[in-house]
Amino acid sequence: GTASAAEIVSGAVQDLDVGVIVGTDRTFGKGLVQNVEDLPFNTALKFTVAKYYTPSGRCIQGINYKEGGGLKEEDGRFQSTSVAEKDRQKFYTRLGRTVKDGGGVEADLKIAAPKASALEVTLLRSDVLGEFASQWSRKNQLGRSFEVDDSTYREFQDFVEKKRQAGDIKLDALYSSALSDLKRQLKQSG
């Protein structure tokens, strides 16, 4: 997902034909300007004050909100529905390409999302990559021609191993299910 600002910028790049949007499908579709007002008892009220529009005039908001009404409690709540494909209006970029509103900014060039391994996901979720980068940048200068060399990679592996030994990151869990299955099959086979 993306935030409103990134969606509006990508919509403007697309509308003005100054770049190509590359992605897996389309952005989230958050095109609302919202304010937050503090309320008593450590609470707040978030409310919509406007919608964002791209240079072609399209609104990328993907959800329609409707105030409820009626005598029953369930009818009094706000209702939300996704913008239906049939309700998406056509707009044109500066060079005449067709683009649609509602439901985010659709990628000009669609690519498959890369598949992350269980190890990559674990390292990302644990923020070990960020911690290593922070530690590395205290001792090293990042230049324009930076490349990860064998030495830096080994340093990262050592950093991860120290984190694992300290119990800060659990890598054994990545393979525990597969190892359990293997043990079970070995027992069954005799």
N, C-alpha and C positions, 0 to 999 in steps of 0.2 A: 504494500500500500504506500501511498504518497500523501504528503500534506498539501493543503490548498495552494500554497505558494508554488510548489514544484509543479503542480498540475496547471496552474495559470501560466507559468513560464513556458512549459512544454506546449500548451495550447497556443500561446503567442508565437513560438518558434514555428509551429505547424501552420498557423493562419497566415503568417507573413512569408512563408516559404523560404526561411533562412536556415533551415536545418531539417534533418530527418529524425523522427522519433522511432527509436528501436526498443522493442520490449516483447513481453510474452503475450499480451493481449491489450488491455486498456487500464488506465489508472483507476483509482478507487471511486472518484466522482464526488469529492467534497468541494463544493463551490459556494459555501456559505460564509459570510462575514459574521462573526459572533462576538458579543461582549459578555463580560462576566462582572456581575455586581455582587459584592459581599452582602450577606444577610446575617441576622443575629444567630447566635448559637453555633458559631464556627461553620456556617453553611454558605452556599453561594447559589446564584441563579445565572445560568447561561442562556442567552437568548439571541436569536438571529435578527440582525439589523439590515442586512442586504445580501445580495448574491454577487459573486464574481462573474465577469463576462470577458471573453477573449476578444481580440481585435475584430474578428469577423462578426461578433455579436452573439455568439453561442454561450450558453451557460452549461458548465460541465457537471452541475449537481446531478447526482444519480439517484437520489431518494426524494420522493414527494412527501411532504408532511401535511397532514390535514387535521384541523381541529375537530374533535368529536362533538357530539351533541345528542341529546335525547334524555329520557327520564331514567333509563337503566344505567347503573354504574359503569358497565363495560362499554357503553356507547359514549360516555363522557370523556374517555381518554383520547389522546392524540393518536392518530393512525399514520403509519408510514408504509409506503409502497415503492418498489423500484420503478424507475421510468421504463415503461414497456418499449420494446424495439419499435413497434408501430407508431409510438408517440415521439420518437426522436426526429427532430427536424433537420433538414439539410441546410448547410451553409457552404460557402466557397472560400478557398484560400485566395491570396492575392494573384496566384497564377492559375486559378480556376479549378483546383482539385476539390472534390466533394468531401466535406467533413460533417459530422453530426454532433448535435448537442445531447445533453443528458447522458449520464452513465460514464463520465470520465472522458479522457483523451485516448483515442484508439491509436495504437502504434502503427506507424507507416510501414515498418518492416517488422514482421513478427518472427521471433526466434524462440526456440525451446528453452525453458528455464534449466540452468545447469543443475545436475543432481549432486547434492552434497553427501559425502560419506558420513557414517555415524561418528567417525573420529573428528571430521571437520565440524559437525554440529556441536559435539561436546566441547571442542576447543573454543568455538564461537560463544556458546552459552556461558562458559566459565570465565570469559573475558581474559583468558590466558594470552591471547594474541595481543590485546591492548596493553596488558601488563608488560609483556616482553618488549613491545614497541616503545613503551614509555621508558623502561630500563635501558634499552639499547640507545635511545636518543640522548640519554644523559651522558653517554660515553662516546658517541659517534655523531658525525655531521652528515646530514642527508643532502646529497648533491643532486644535480640534474641527471647525472648518468648512473644513479644508484641501481645496482642489481644485487639480488640475494646470491651471494657466493657460497661455496661449500662451508667456509668457516662460520658464516652467519647462520646457516642452516643447522650446523652442529651445535652452535651456541643455543639456538632455539630448542633443539632436541634435549639438550642438557637442562635447560630452564624448565621444560615440560616434565622431565623425569624428576627433577627436584620437587616440583609441585605435586607430582603423583606420590612420591615417597613421603612428603609431609601430610598427605591426605587432603590436600586442597583441591585435587581433581581426581575423579574416579574413572580410570580408563578400563579397569577390569570388567565393569558392567557392560561395556560395549560387546564383549564376547561371551558373557556368562550364559546367555540364552543358547547360543550355538554350542558352547561347551557342554551345557546340561543335556541338550539333545544328543550330542555325540556320546556322552557317558551312558545315557539311557539306551541308545542303540547298541553300544558295545556290551552292556549287561544282557540285553535281550538276545544277542547273537551268541552268547556263551563265552 
